[in-house]
């Protein structure tokens, strides 16, 4: 099933091909899990389709080879092994391949994803190809944070923004592609990121979400031990739990911001009035930032249990250890 929220982007690319105005470089600004990589593969099929009529036809040898990851004129570049970066050697190999004559006699396509993981040297190497692109080449960069790329690269790319789907659109697509399941519960953890959800277990993640929500509510109420909870989270799915923690806090922020008379409570003070039973919205924002920061550093050596304990103590309004 074609994701409905991607249809405007697809129409734009089809129109570019039909008028022979395909760009040399395309920057797909993806919302996490919204389908940027899927759209990049689809754009490659548009460029490499050799069938009659509207592209991609899905039946010609070009489309079939792209779908089967066997097209000799399509080069995909991703971080390899345990690396978190796209390296200069990979970009140089891509440039050398794009400079060769097309096997199919048409376009040569390179996909870099996530492009915002290129290190400085790789980005500089790519810039040379963008400045003097070989004829009939298409470079597709997929990034959730294009601001991390040099402005010299961004200025040479046609931009295509992939919006986050609505919850209804996500649920419809997941049910059509994966079948029945508690996809609403999965999306509560992962956010409206259906392509991430499609790779998840629709039974395990909602159960994890229920357990995580209960733990957060107990910590906030002072009914759970922050140390024991932090140790448990550090051992079991810390990334998913923190993602849910962030979504839980965001939900609280939205509720409070929409509440009656809330504007009077958004102030410099760290606390609400003495009879308020909810976290101050300012503290919620600060805690959300702290959760997001910890999520971004889970792949580096750190004492996860201690970092989680600090977050839990902030949630409960207690002093951090030490």
Backbone as CSV, one residue per row, in Angstrom:
resi,resn,N_x,N_y,N_z,CA_x,CA_y,CA_z,C_x,C_y,C_z
1,UNK,0.832,-1.192,0.000,0.000,0.000,0.000,0.873,1.251,0.000
2,UNK,0.571,2.191,-0.878,1.328,3.436,-0.945,0.951,4.315,0.245
3,UNK,1.928,4.813,1.001,1.611,5.703,2.127,0.990,7.002,1.619
4,UNK,-0.201,7.308,2.096,-0.932,8.473,1.590,-0.181,9.771,1.817
5,UNK,0.518,9.869,2.957,1.191,11.133,3.277,2.395,11.406,2.365
6,UNK,2.842,10.389,1.626,3.959,10.580,0.695,3.500,10.927,-0.721
7,UNK,2.211,10.864,-0.961,1.704,11.072,-2.324,2.067,12.442,-2.913
8,UNK,2.028,13.550,-2.159,2.443,14.827,-2.749,3.903,14.823,-3.211
9,UNK,4.785,14.211,-2.436,6.195,14.099,-2.833,6.331,13.249,-4.094
10,UNK,5.579,12.165,-4.159,5.632,11.282,-5.318,5.131,11.998,-6.570
11,UNK,4.065,12.780,-6.426,3.537,13.517,-7.570,4.554,14.519,-8.091
12,UNK,5.280,15.155,-7.170,6.303,16.125,-7.566,7.423,15.458,-8.365
13,UNK,7.843,14.276,-7.931,8.916,13.567,-8.632,8.451,13.044,-9.989
14,UNK,7.233,12.563,-10.056,6.695,12.101,-11.341,6.644,13.252,-12.346
15,UNK,6.187,14.404,-11.876,6.094,15.564,-12.763,7.475,15.971,-13.264
16,UNK,8.485,15.885,-12.400,9.849,16.238,-12.807,10.358,15.291,-13.884
17,UNK,10.056,13.998,-13.750,10.516,13.047,-14.765,9.793,13.261,-16.089
18,UNK,8.483,13.486,-16.011,7.694,13.637,-17.238,8.112,14.873,-18.034
19,UNK,8.614,15.891,-17.345,9.059,17.112,-18.032,10.572,17.142,-18.221
20,UNK,11.222,16.007,-17.950,12.677,15.877,-18.089,13.410,16.936,-17.253
21,UNK,12.924,17.108,-16.010,13.539,18.085,-15.122,13.938,17.443,-13.795
22,UNK,14.384,16.189,-13.877,14.868,15.529,-12.665,16.111,16.259,-12.165
23,UNK,16.197,16.498,-10.855,17.362,17.208,-10.321,18.605,16.325,-10.330
24,UNK,19.771,16.964,-10.248,21.004,16.196,-10.076,21.123,15.681,-8.640
25,UNK,20.584,16.461,-7.702,20.686,16.087,-6.284,19.364,16.399,-5.594
26,UNK,18.907,15.452,-4.790,17.634,15.574,-4.098,17.864,15.352,-2.611
27,UNK,17.424,16.301,-1.784,17.505,16.158,-0.339,16.114,15.828,0.201
28,UNK,15.949,14.606,0.704,14.692,14.198,1.319,14.819,14.437,2.824
29,UNK,14.113,15.452,3.296,14.110,15.779,4.726,13.017,14.945,5.376
30,UNK,13.439,13.928,6.086,12.523,12.918,6.605,12.164,13.189,8.056
31,UNK,10.901,13.005,8.390,10.526,12.887,9.791,10.841,11.451,10.204
32,UNK,11.456,11.227,11.367,11.890,9.876,11.735,10.773,8.843,11.578
33,UNK,11.067,7.797,10.802,10.106,6.718,10.628,8.955,7.027,9.710
34,UNK,9.026,8.168,8.990,7.899,8.558,8.134,8.027,8.041,6.713
35,UNK,9.154,7.434,6.358,9.256,6.816,5.044,10.229,7.477,4.087
36,UNK,11.208,8.200,4.595,12.177,8.841,3.716,12.969,7.855,2.877
37,UNK,13.378,6.737,3.490,14.126,5.719,2.739,13.243,5.049,1.693
38,UNK,11.988,4.812,2.051,11.045,4.236,1.077,10.896,5.176,-0.106
39,UNK,10.765,6.467,0.154,10.610,7.450,-0.917,11.872,7.527,-1.770
40,UNK,13.046,7.386,-1.159,14.299,7.401,-1.919,14.353,6.226,-2.891
41,UNK,13.957,5.038,-2.424,13.932,3.873,-3.307,12.918,4.075,-4.430
42,UNK,11.782,4.670,-4.101,10.763,4.923,-5.110,11.276,5.925,-6.143
43,UNK,11.980,6.969,-5.691,12.551,7.955,-6.608,13.587,7.310,-7.521
44,UNK,14.364,6.363,-6.978,15.322,5.648,-7.802,14.607,4.849,-8.882
45,UNK,13.477,4.239,-8.534,12.686,3.496,-9.523,12.153,4.426,-10.611
46,UNK,11.755,5.639,-10.219,11.293,6.613,-11.205,12.386,6.906,-12.222
47,UNK,13.606,7.122,-11.727,14.712,7.471,-12.614,15.158,6.298,-13.478
48,UNK,15.068,5.073,-12.935,15.624,3.904,-13.623,14.582,3.093,-14.377
49,UNK,13.316,3.476,-14.295,12.251,2.763,-15.009,12.415,2.934,-16.518
50,UNK,12.297,1.840,-17.259,12.393,1.905,-18.724,11.099,1.427,-19.377
51,UNK,10.056,1.271,-18.590,8.785,0.821,-19.140,8.019,1.961,-19.791
52,UNK,7.050,1.635,-20.611,6.223,2.668,-21.231,5.243,3.263,-20.226
53,UNK,4.832,4.463,-20.457,3.823,5.083,-19.606,4.401,5.655,-18.331
54,UNK,3.537,5.729,-17.317,3.905,6.383,-16.063,4.961,5.588,-15.316
55,UNK,5.971,6.289,-14.800,7.034,5.655,-14.021,6.797,5.905,-12.526
56,UNK,7.167,4.933,-11.703,7.719,3.631,-12.080,6.596,2.655,-12.428
57,UNK,6.836,1.834,-13.454,5.792,0.902,-13.885,5.713,-0.313,-12.974
58,UNK,6.835,-0.631,-12.311,6.862,-1.777,-11.405,7.025,-3.110,-12.101
59,UNK,7.095,-3.113,-13.434,7.150,-4.377,-14.168,8.404,-4.518,-15.036
60,UNK,8.980,-3.391,-15.470,10.135,-3.466,-16.365,11.347,-3.999,-15.614
61,UNK,12.387,-4.311,-16.374,13.580,-4.882,-15.742,14.235,-3.896,-14.792
62,UNK,14.138,-2.600,-15.120,14.705,-1.595,-14.231,14.013,-1.574,-12.880
63,UNK,12.686,-1.549,-12.882,11.918,-1.531,-11.633,12.129,-2.809,-10.831
64,UNK,12.147,-3.948,-11.519,12.317,-5.233,-10.835,13.691,-5.313,-10.184
65,UNK,14.713,-4.828,-10.886,16.059,-4.871,-10.320,16.196,-3.961,-9.104
66,UNK,15.567,-2.795,-9.139,15.600,-1.913,-7.971,14.922,-2.591,-6.797
67,UNK,13.763,-3.174,-7.030,13.009,-3.830,-5.956,13.781,-4.991,-5.352
68,UNK,14.581,-5.669,-6.169,15.338,-6.835,-5.705,16.756,-6.491,-5.275
69,UNK,17.056,-5.183,-5.209,18.381,-4.723,-4.787,19.479,-5.276,-5.699
70,UNK,19.201,-5.308,-7.015,20.151,-5.887,-7.971,20.451,-4.958,-9.141
71,UNK,20.067,-3.701,-9.052,20.263,-2.819,-10.199,21.709,-2.325,-10.240
72,UNK,22.413,-2.542,-11.348,23.830,-2.139,-11.411,24.030,-0.626,-11.456
73,UNK,22.983,0.136,-11.744,23.116,1.593,-11.811,22.597,2.286,-10.555
74,UNK,22.324,1.512,-9.517,21.875,2.083,-8.244,22.880,1.714,-7.165
75,UNK,23.458,2.744,-6.537,24.460,2.542,-5.478,23.891,3.090,-4.179
76,UNK,23.845,2.247,-3.170,23.342,2.663,-1.853,24.508,2.819,-0.890
77,UNK,24.527,3.908,-0.153,25.604,4.177,0.800,24.992,4.377,2.186
78,UNK,25.387,3.507,3.121,24.932,3.587,4.509,26.143,3.403,5.421
79,UNK,26.041,3.785,6.685,27.105,3.427,7.628,27.276,1.915,7.657
80,UNK,28.514,1.465,7.688,28.773,0.023,7.625,29.243,-0.494,8.976
81,UNK,28.996,-1.786,9.189,29.406,-2.483,10.409,28.899,-1.726,11.640
82,UNK,29.802,-1.463,12.592,29.407,-0.767,13.811,29.593,0.743,13.708
83,UNK,29.983,1.206,12.532,30.218,2.640,12.368,28.901,3.405,12.428
84,UNK,28.951,4.583,12.995,27.790,5.458,13.046,27.877,6.538,11.974
85,UNK,28.901,6.462,11.122,29.134,7.507,10.141,29.283,6.930,8.733
86,UNK,28.950,7.763,7.741,29.326,7.500,6.355,30.707,8.109,6.160
87,UNK,31.637,7.317,5.665,33.037,7.737,5.630,33.458,8.179,4.234
88,UNK,34.606,8.849,4.190,35.091,9.413,2.938,35.346,8.336,1.894
89,UNK,35.820,7.150,2.313,36.092,6.083,1.354,34.813,5.659,0.639
90,UNK,33.708,5.621,1.354,32.436,5.244,0.744,31.983,6.278,-0.278
91,UNK,32.153,7.548,0.046,31.746,8.610,-0.875,32.639,8.620,-2.111
92,UNK,33.908,8.365,-1.942,34.812,8.311,-3.095,34.446,7.147,-4.018
93,UNK,34.105,6.003,-3.421,33.676,4.863,-4.242,32.396,5.186,-4.993
94,UNK,31.470,5.883,-4.328,30.237,6.294,-4.980,30.529,7.220,-6.159
95,UNK,31.399,8.202,-5.961,31.735,9.149,-7.025,32.364,8.434,-8.214
96,UNK,33.247,7.487,-7.950,33.888,6.744,-9.029,32.870,5.921,-9.809
97,UNK,31.911,5.337,-9.102,30.896,4.522,-9.768,29.964,5.394,-10.611
98,UNK,29.595,6.568,-10.099,28.707,7.458,-10.845,29.366,7.998,-12.113
99,UNK,30.688,8.052,-12.113,31.412,8.575,-13.275,31.457,7.572,-14.425
100,UNK,31.134,6.300,-14.159,31.163,5.272,-15.197,29.902,5.340,-16.054
101,UNK,29.982,4.767,-17.230,28.828,4.725,-18.131,27.730,3.842,-17.549
102,UNK,26.510,4.281,-17.697,25.371,3.523,-17.189,25.250,2.175,-17.884
103,UNK,24.986,1.113,-17.126,24.778,-0.211,-17.701,23.499,-0.253,-18.527
104,UNK,22.495,0.506,-18.085,21.184,0.451,-18.711,21.007,1.517,-19.788
105,UNK,21.990,2.420,-19.893,21.915,3.470,-20.893,21.131,4.688,-20.462
106,UNK,20.746,4.744,-19.187,19.983,5.890,-18.697,20.659,6.519,-17.502
107,UNK,19.917,6.671,-16.421,20.439,7.306,-15.215,21.332,6.368,-14.415
108,UNK,22.208,6.998,-13.629,22.877,6.330,-12.520,22.425,7.056,-11.250
109,UNK,22.106,6.273,-10.211,21.507,6.835,-9.002,22.314,6.417,-7.783
110,UNK,22.557,7.368,-6.907,23.197,7.084,-5.625,22.296,7.524,-4.486
111,UNK,22.113,6.651,-3.502,21.316,6.974,-2.318,22.231,6.978,-1.106
112,UNK,22.269,8.091,-0.375,23.036,8.190,0.865,22.059,8.360,2.021
113,UNK,22.050,7.394,2.933,21.102,7.443,4.046,21.683,6.743,5.280
114,UNK,21.606,7.383,6.427,21.225,8.779,6.641,22.375,9.702,6.260
115,UNK,22.091,10.655,5.373,23.140,11.534,4.865,23.730,12.417,5.950
116,UNK,22.943,12.685,7.007,23.449,13.547,8.070,24.422,12.830,9.002
117,UNK,24.791,11.574,8.659,25.847,10.889,9.404,27.186,10.973,8.686
118,UNK,27.245,11.671,7.550,28.535,11.850,6.883,29.478,12.647,7.776
119,UNK,30.709,12.182,7.907,31.672,13.003,8.627,32.155,14.141,7.725
120,UNK,32.947,15.030,8.272,33.349,16.239,7.551,34.090,15.904,6.265
121,UNK,34.937,14.899,6.310,35.727,14.552,5.133,34.845,13.958,4.034
122,UNK,33.870,13.127,4.436,32.944,12.553,3.466,32.100,13.641,2.819
123,UNK,31.645,14.611,3.621,30.834,15.704,3.084,31.627,16.532,2.077
124,UNK,32.890,16.780,2.372,33.728,17.537,1.435,33.931,16.774,0.138
125,UNK,34.076,15.453,0.241,34.255,14.636,-0.963,32.977,14.639,-1.800
126,UNK,31.822,14.588,-1.141,30.551,14.607,-1.867,30.344,15.945,-2.563
127,UNK,30.801,17.012,-1.939,30.621,18.343,-2.518,31.254,18.434,-3.898
128,UNK,32.376,17.772,-4.101,33.039,17.806,-5.410,32.137,17.201,-6.486
129,UNK,31.448,16.116,-6.145,30.537,15.490,-7.107,29.329,16.375,-7.351
130,UNK,28.836,17.038,-6.306,27.679,17.915,-6.465,28.011,19.144,-7.307
131,UNK,29.238,19.612,-7.210,29.632,20.799,-7.977,29.756,20.497,-9.461
132,UNK,30.203,19.302,-9.804,30.361,18.907,-11.210,29.759,17.524,-11.412
133,UNK,28.431,17.412,-11.349,27.798,16.086,-11.454,27.918,15.519,-12.858
134,UNK,28.207,14.230,-12.971,28.194,13.598,-14.291,26.799,13.700,-14.900
135,UNK,26.699,13.686,-16.220,25.373,13.785,-16.852,24.486,12.586,-16.481
136,UNK,23.191,12.850,-16.390,22.176,11.833,-16.098,22.525,11.020,-14.848
137,UNK,22.825,11.768,-13.790,23.008,11.147,-12.479,22.012,11.780,-11.505
138,UNK,21.617,10.997,-10.528,20.718,11.481,-9.484,21.289,11.050,-8.139
139,UNK,21.636,12.023,-7.308,22.087,11.768,-5.947,20.920,12.047,-5.005
140,UNK,20.556,11.063,-4.191,19.448,11.212,-3.250,20.004,11.133,-1.838
141,UNK,19.845,12.206,-1.085,20.294,12.264,0.300,19.057,12.217,1.199
142,UNK,19.060,11.301,2.157,17.958,11.194,3.118,18.489,11.596,4.484
143,UNK,17.823,12.558,5.124,18.316,13.049,6.416,17.150,13.491,7.285
144,UNK,17.220,13.166,8.565,16.244,13.689,9.522,16.709,15.013,10.111
145,UNK,18.022,15.275,10.045,18.574,16.534,10.542,19.498,17.141,9.484
146,UNK,18.940,17.636,8.392,19.786,18.188,7.325,20.634,19.373,7.777
147,UNK,20.252,20.017,8.885,21.049,21.146,9.385,22.446,20.716,9.812
148,UNK,22.649,19.410,9.987,23.984,18.920,10.341,24.910,18.851,9.138
149,UNK,24.356,19.035,7.945,25.160,19.012,6.722,25.634,20.419,6.381
150,UNK,26.767,20.538,5.694,27.260,21.863,5.311,26.264,22.591,4.408
151,UNK,26.198,23.898,4.564,25.296,24.709,3.738,25.646,24.591,2.259
152,UNK,26.908,24.342,1.946,27.319,24.198,0.545,26.698,22.973,-0.106
153,UNK,26.431,21.939,0.685,25.753,20.751,0.157,24.259,21.021,0.036
154,UNK,23.661,21.587,1.069,22.220,21.848,1.052,21.825,22.759,-0.096
155,UNK,22.665,23.733,-0.411,22.328,24.703,-1.457,22.331,24.085,-2.843
156,UNK,22.935,22.916,-2.975,23.022,22.263,-4.287,22.005,21.145,-4.452
157,UNK,21.108,21.011,-3.497,20.096,19.953,-3.543,18.692,20.552,-3.661
158,UNK,17.872,19.892,-4.458,16.440,20.220,-4.439,15.836,19.551,-3.217
159,UNK,15.065,20.298,-2.429,14.577,19.786,-1.155,13.166,19.239,-1.279
160,UNK,12.955,18.120,-0.608,11.647,17.480,-0.564,11.373,17.122,0.884
161,UNK,10.355,17.735,1.471,10.063,17.543,2.893,9.018,16.459,3.075
162,UNK,9.360,15.454,3.863,8.416,14.390,4.203,7.791,14.734,5.546
163,UNK,6.506,14.986,5.544,5.838,15.330,6.800,5.546,14.070,7.609
164,UNK,5.421,14.262,8.904,4.999,13.150,9.754,3.537,12.831,9.463
165,UNK,3.186,11.564,9.344,1.784,11.214,9.084,0.923,11.447,10.310
166,UNK,-0.366,11.564,10.101,-1.295,11.605,11.225,-1.399,10.202,11.822
167,UNK,-1.948,10.118,13.023,-2.123,8.801,13.643,-3.047,7.937,12.803
168,UNK,-4.106,8.520,12.242,-5.042,7.741,11.424,-4.352,7.202,10.177
169,UNK,-3.526,8.019,9.537,-2.802,7.562,8.340,-1.834,6.441,8.693
170,UNK,-1.141,6.584,9.817,-0.202,5.546,10.245,-0.915,4.227,10.508
171,UNK,-2.034,4.295,11.220,-2.770,3.075,11.558,-3.309,2.390,10.309
172,UNK,-3.837,3.167,9.377,-4.378,2.589,8.145,-3.283,1.871,7.365
173,UNK,-2.107,2.503,7.257,-1.010,1.896,6.497,-0.485,0.640,7.194
174,UNK,-0.336,0.684,8.517,0.174,-0.468,9.253,-0.781,-1.653,9.176
175,UNK,-2.062,-1.391,9.294,-3.042,-2.479,9.213,-3.070,-3.088,7.822
176,UNK,-2.861,-2.255,6.789,-2.870,-2.773,5.420,-1.604,-3.549,5.097
177,UNK,-0.469,-3.146,5.665,0.806,-3.786,5.323,1.211,-4.891,6.289
178,UNK,0.819,-4.775,7.560,1.231,-5.763,8.555,0.075,-6.566,9.129
179,UNK,-1.151,-6.141,8.885,-2.291,-6.854,9.433,-2.713,-6.306,10.781
180,UNK,-3.628,-7.009,11.416,-4.194,-6.548,12.683,-3.151,-6.603,13.790
181,UNK,-3.301,-5.710,14.744,-2.393,-5.660,15.887,-2.650,-4.394,16.674
182,UNK,-2.050,-4.316,17.848,-2.209,-3.122,18.674,-1.227,-2.051,18.188
183,UNK,-1.460,-1.581,16.968,-0.553,-0.597,16.381,-0.661,0.751,17.081
184,UNK,-1.809,1.045,17.633,-1.939,2.289,18.384,-1.002,2.268,19.588
185,UNK,-0.924,1.117,20.248,-0.012,0.978,21.374,1.441,1.083,20.955
186,UNK,1.764,0.527,19.789,3.136,0.625,19.273,3.488,2.078,18.987
187,UNK,2.559,2.791,18.365,2.818,4.189,18.013,2.885,5.079,19.253
188,UNK,2.223,4.681,20.324,2.340,5.427,21.572,3.781,5.438,22.068
189,UNK,4.513,4.373,21.780,5.916,4.279,22.190,6.829,4.943,21.167
190,UNK,6.631,4.618,19.903,7.554,5.055,18.862,7.217,6.420,18.283
191,UNK,6.044,6.960,18.626,5.591,8.176,17.968,4.969,7.805,16.631
192,UNK,4.497,8.811,15.910,3.863,8.540,14.619,4.937,8.280,13.569
193,UNK,5.555,7.115,13.709,6.660,6.676,12.852,6.317,5.294,12.314
194,UNK,5.419,5.203,11.341,4.899,3.895,10.925,5.952,2.956,10.358
195,UNK,6.990,3.497,9.706,8.000,2.601,9.143,8.872,1.981,10.234
196,UNK,9.028,2.665,11.355,9.665,2.046,12.510,8.720,1.027,13.148
197,UNK,7.460,1.394,13.246,6.477,0.504,13.854,6.334,-0.797,13.064
198,UNK,6.466,-0.722,11.734,6.294,-1.907,10.895,7.333,-2.977,11.186
199,UNK,8.470,-2.579,11.782,9.525,-3.535,12.116,9.407,-4.041,13.545
200,UNK,8.392,-3.570,14.270,8.264,-3.888,15.690,7.280,-5.022,15.931
201,UNK,7.341,-5.560,17.124,6.404,-6.598,17.565,5.169,-5.911,18.132
202,UNK,3.995,-6.061,17.493,2.804,-5.343,17.960,2.251,-5.848,19.286
203,UNK,2.820,-6.923,19.810,2.392,-7.409,21.128,3.368,-6.982,22.217
204,UNK,4.664,-7.083,21.930,5.667,-6.816,22.962,5.757,-5.339,23.325
205,UNK,5.703,-4.460,22.335,5.917,-3.042,22.611,4.780,-2.434,23.433
206,UNK,3.506,-2.692,23.129,2.457,-2.160,24.014,2.580,-2.648,25.447
207,UNK,3.022,-3.910,25.629,3.216,-4.418,26.985,4.333,-3.661,27.688
208,UNK,5.401,-3.379,26.963,6.500,-2.594,27.515,6.019,-1.182,27.863
209,UNK,5.175,-0.608,26.999,4.650,0.734,27.239,3.820,0.772,28.514
210,UNK,2.987,-0.250,28.712,2.146,-0.295,29.914,3.012,-0.352,31.163
211,UNK,4.027,-1.193,31.132,4.921,-1.315,32.286,5.674,-0.005,32.535
212,UNK,6.110,0.634,31.448,6.875,1.874,31.572,6.016,3.006,32.112
213,UNK,4.795,3.101,31.610,3.891,4.152,32.109,3.634,3.972,33.612
214,UNK,3.382,2.735,34.027,3.117,2.478,35.440,4.323,2.873,36.290
215,UNK,5.528,2.569,35.801,6.732,2.919,36.549,6.882,4.434,36.675
216,UNK,6.608,5.160,35.597,6.722,6.618,35.643,5.710,7.225,36.603
217,UNK,4.481,6.713,36.578,3.451,7.239,37.472,3.798,6.953,38.933
218,UNK,4.367,5.771,39.183,4.741,5.434,40.556,5.916,6.281,41.035
219,UNK,6.873,6.533,40.153,8.013,7.379,40.530,7.539,8.793,40.825
220,UNK,6.681,9.313,39.969,6.173,10.670,40.161,5.423,10.793,41.480
221,UNK,4.709,9.732,41.853,3.927,9.738,43.088,4.763,9.395,44.317
222,UNK,6.049,9.085,44.104,6.902,8.710,45.220,6.677,7.305,45.714
223,UNK,6.067,6.458,44.880,5.723,5.099,45.295,6.683,4.046,44.744
224,UNK,7.758,4.472,44.062,8.711,3.512,43.491,10.126,3.979,43.811
225,UNK,11.038,3.031,43.865,12.446,3.328,44.164,13.158,3.735,42.870
226,UNK,13.654,4.977,42.767,14.335,5.403,41.538,15.564,4.560,41.209
227,UNK,16.277,4.107,42.242,17.497,3.331,42.002,17.160,1.982,41.370
228,UNK,16.219,1.268,41.950,15.852,-0.048,41.423,15.250,0.064,40.028
229,UNK,14.406,1.067,39.818,13.793,1.251,38.503,14.851,1.595,37.463
230,UNK,15.811,2.444,37.826,16.878,2.815,36.900,17.716,1.602,36.507
231,UNK,18.010,0.747,37.472,18.801,-0.456,37.167,18.023,-1.387,36.241
232,UNK,16.711,-1.506,36.472,15.898,-2.373,35.616,15.831,-1.835,34.186
233,UNK,15.624,-0.530,34.044,15.565,0.077,32.711,16.898,-0.043,31.991
234,UNK,17.991,0.121,32.710,19.317,0.065,32.076,19.591,-1.312,31.489
235,UNK,18.995,-2.343,32.071,19.217,-3.715,31.594,18.255,-4.121,30.487
236,UNK,17.107,-3.456,30.396,16.054,-3.928,29.495,15.490,-2.786,28.654
237,UNK,15.827,-2.780,27.372,15.259,-1.856,26.379,15.306,-0.385,26.813
238,UNK,16.487,0.119,27.185,16.536,1.531,27.616,16.139,2.512,26.519
239,UNK,16.479,2.225,25.271,16.151,3.155,24.185,14.640,3.281,23.998
240,UNK,13.942,2.141,23.995,12.492,2.176,23.831,11.812,2.822,25.040
241,UNK,12.306,2.524,26.226,11.713,3.104,27.423,11.889,4.623,27.439
242,UNK,13.062,5.093,27.039,13.300,6.539,27.002,12.460,7.210,25.923
243,UNK,12.276,6.514,24.800,11.400,7.076,23.759,9.980,7.232,24.301
244,UNK,9.523,6.221,25.038,8.191,6.325,25.618,8.150,7.420,26.685
245,UNK,9.191,7.516,27.490,9.294,8.559,28.514,9.143,9.941,27.870
246,UNK,9.838,10.150,26.757,9.751,11.437,26.058,8.329,11.689,25.558
247,UNK,7.713,10.670,24.967,6.338,10.829,24.486,5.367,11.090,25.642
248,UNK,5.598,10.412,26.765,4.753,10.599,27.955,4.839,12.030,28.456
249,UNK,6.052,12.591,28.492,6.229,13.970,28.916,5.599,14.949,27.925
250,UNK,5.763,14.661,26.630,5.173,15.527,25.605,3.658,15.551,25.733
251,UNK,3.078,14.386,26.008,1.623,14.307,26.213,1.203,15.165,27.399
252,UNK,1.984,15.135,28.479,1.686,15.949,29.655,1.763,17.441,29.320
253,UNK,2.777,17.818,28.544,2.927,19.225,28.147,1.716,19.688,27.358
254,UNK,1.280,18.858,26.393,0.122,19.227,25.580,-1.133,19.364,26.436
255,UNK,-1.310,18.449,27.385,-2.482,18.502,28.244,-2.495,19.773,29.086
256,UNK,-1.338,20.093,29.655,-1.276,21.266,30.512,-1.413,22.555,29.709
257,UNK,-0.789,22.581,28.524,-0.872,23.788,27.705,-2.294,24.043,27.241
258,UNK,-3.064,22.969,27.066,-4.451,23.114,26.598,-5.431,23.325,27.735
259,UNK,-4.965,23.180,28.971,-5.867,23.275,30.110,-6.337,24.698,30.353
260,UNK,-7.486,24.857,30.998,-8.034,26.193,31.279,-7.141,26.966,32.240
261,UNK,-6.884,28.212,31.862,-6.110,29.085,32.735,-4.641,28.749,32.801
262,UNK,-4.166,27.874,31.901,-2.781,27.448,31.989,-1.808,28.586,31.702
263,UNK,-2.204,29.529,30.850,-1.279,30.598,30.488,-0.790,31.353,31.708
264,UNK,-1.624,31.438,32.740,-1.213,32.148,33.939,-0.162,31.397,34.732
265,UNK,-0.006,30.095,34.458,0.934,29.280,35.210,2.288,29.145,34.527
266,UNK,2.424,29.644,33.294,3.718,29.562,32.612,4.530,30.773,33.034
267,UNK,5.391,30.568,33.998,6.107,31.684,34.610,7.535,31.257,34.906
268,UNK,8.334,32.171,35.383,9.740,31.865,35.649,9.918,30.968,36.860
269,UNK,8.946,30.975,37.758,9.060,30.159,38.958,9.170,28.687,38.619
270,UNK,9.919,27.963,39.434,10.093,26.529,39.197,8.898,25.717,39.665
271,UNK,7.929,26.342,40.322,6.815,25.593,40.886,5.486,26.280,40.588
272,UNK,4.441,25.485,40.628,3.088,26.031,40.554,2.648,26.482,41.954
273,UNK,1.452,26.945,42.025,0.918,27.324,43.327,0.857,26.109,44.244
274,UNK,0.745,26.350,45.553,0.893,25.268,46.533,-0.146,24.171,46.379
275,UNK,-1.310,24.482,45.792,-2.349,23.459,45.684,-2.343,22.757,44.332
276,UNK,-1.320,23.014,43.490,-1.244,22.347,42.180,-0.740,20.928,42.370
277,UNK,-1.338,19.994,41.636,-0.963,18.589,41.783,-0.214,18.060,40.571
278,UNK,0.206,18.953,39.677,0.894,18.502,38.473,2.234,19.204,38.364
279,UNK,3.134,18.599,37.585,4.440,19.203,37.360,4.290,20.535,36.639
280,UNK,5.118,21.485,37.012,5.158,22.751,36.316,5.566,22.527,34.870
281,UNK,4.953,23.266,33.944,5.204,23.030,32.527,6.647,23.338,32.150
282,UNK,7.229,24.291,32.863,8.643,24.582,32.603,9.512,23.386,32.955
283,UNK,9.236,22.755,34.101,9.990,21.564,34.497,9.769,20.429,33.499
284,UNK,8.571,20.319,32.959,8.309,19.284,31.966,9.177,19.475,30.732
285,UNK,9.279,20.717,30.261,10.136,20.992,29.111,11.597,20.654,29.424
286,UNK,12.069,21.047,30.597,13.458,20.774,30.969,13.717,19.273,31.073
287,UNK,12.756,18.557,31.637,12.914,17.111,31.771,12.866,16.428,30.407
288,UNK,12.003,16.916,29.518,11.946,16.368,28.155,13.282,16.532,27.453
289,UNK,13.898,17.693,27.589,15.213,17.923,26.987,16.251,16.964,27.560
290,UNK,16.188,16.727,28.867,17.144,15.823,29.504,16.961,14.384,29.013
291,UNK,15.717,13.956,28.850,15.452,12.609,28.326,15.971,12.489,26.900
292,UNK,15.717,13.507,26.084,16.173,13.488,24.692,17.702,13.447,24.626
293,UNK,18.356,14.198,25.502,19.827,14.193,25.528,20.368,12.813,25.884
294,UNK,19.734,12.157,26.863,20.196,10.825,27.245,19.973,9.832,26.122
295,UNK,18.841,9.925,25.441,18.585,9.038,24.300,19.679,9.155,23.246
296,UNK,20.147,10.378,23.012,21.135,10.607,21.954,22.532,10.127,22.329
297,UNK,22.745,9.802,23.611,24.075,9.382,24.041,24.120,7.926,24.493
298,UNK,23.087,7.157,24.205,23.058,5.766,24.646,24.124,4.912,23.973
299,UNK,24.624,5.371,22.809,25.623,4.568,22.092,27.050,4.894,22.518
300,UNK,27.218,5.741,23.538,28.550,6.038,24.049,28.661,5.479,25.460
301,UNK,29.891,5.193,25.920,30.047,4.631,27.271,29.556,5.611,28.341
302,UNK,28.637,5.158,29.175,28.159,5.974,30.290,27.490,5.064,31.307
303,UNK,27.330,5.578,32.505,26.633,4.843,33.563,25.143,5.072,33.372
304,UNK,24.494,4.172,32.629,23.089,4.358,32.297,22.217,4.377,33.545
305,UNK,22.521,3.495,34.498,21.702,3.423,35.710,21.719,4.753,36.447
306,UNK,22.898,5.348,36.583,22.990,6.614,37.302,22.282,7.724,36.537
307,UNK,22.461,7.755,35.208,21.807,8.786,34.402,20.286,8.677,34.498
308,UNK,19.769,7.446,34.485,18.327,7.244,34.608,17.842,7.623,36.005
309,UNK,18.640,7.290,37.017,18.258,7.633,38.385,18.117,9.152,38.547
310,UNK,19.031,9.905,37.921,18.960,11.369,37.987,17.651,11.860,37.371
311,UNK,17.269,11.281,36.221,16.010,11.668,35.583,14.813,11.360,36.486
312,UNK,14.820,10.197,37.099,13.695,9.795,37.936,13.578,10.689,39.169
313,UNK,14.699,11.062,39.740,14.659,11.951,40.897,14.134,13.330,40.509
314,UNK,14.480,13.768,39.305,13.926,15.048,38.834,12.425,14.938,38.629
315,UNK,11.976,13.798,38.116,10.545,13.596,37.908,9.797,13.623,39.243
316,UNK,10.418,13.020,40.258,9.783,12.937,41.574,10.002,14.203,42.413
317,UNK,10.829,15.131,41.894,11.100,16.352,42.652,12.059,16.155,43.785
318,UNK,12.939,15.120,43.648,13.916,14.847,44.710,15.298,15.327,44.264
319,UNK,16.206,15.442,45.218,17.572,15.828,44.904,18.316,14.627,44.316
320,UNK,19.219,14.915,43.369,20.027,13.861,42.769,21.074,13.389,43.776
321,UNK,21.535,12.121,43.603,22.528,11.586,44.532,23.839,12.350,44.398
322,UNK,24.573,12.489,45.478,25.870,13.142,45.471,25.748,14.636,45.503
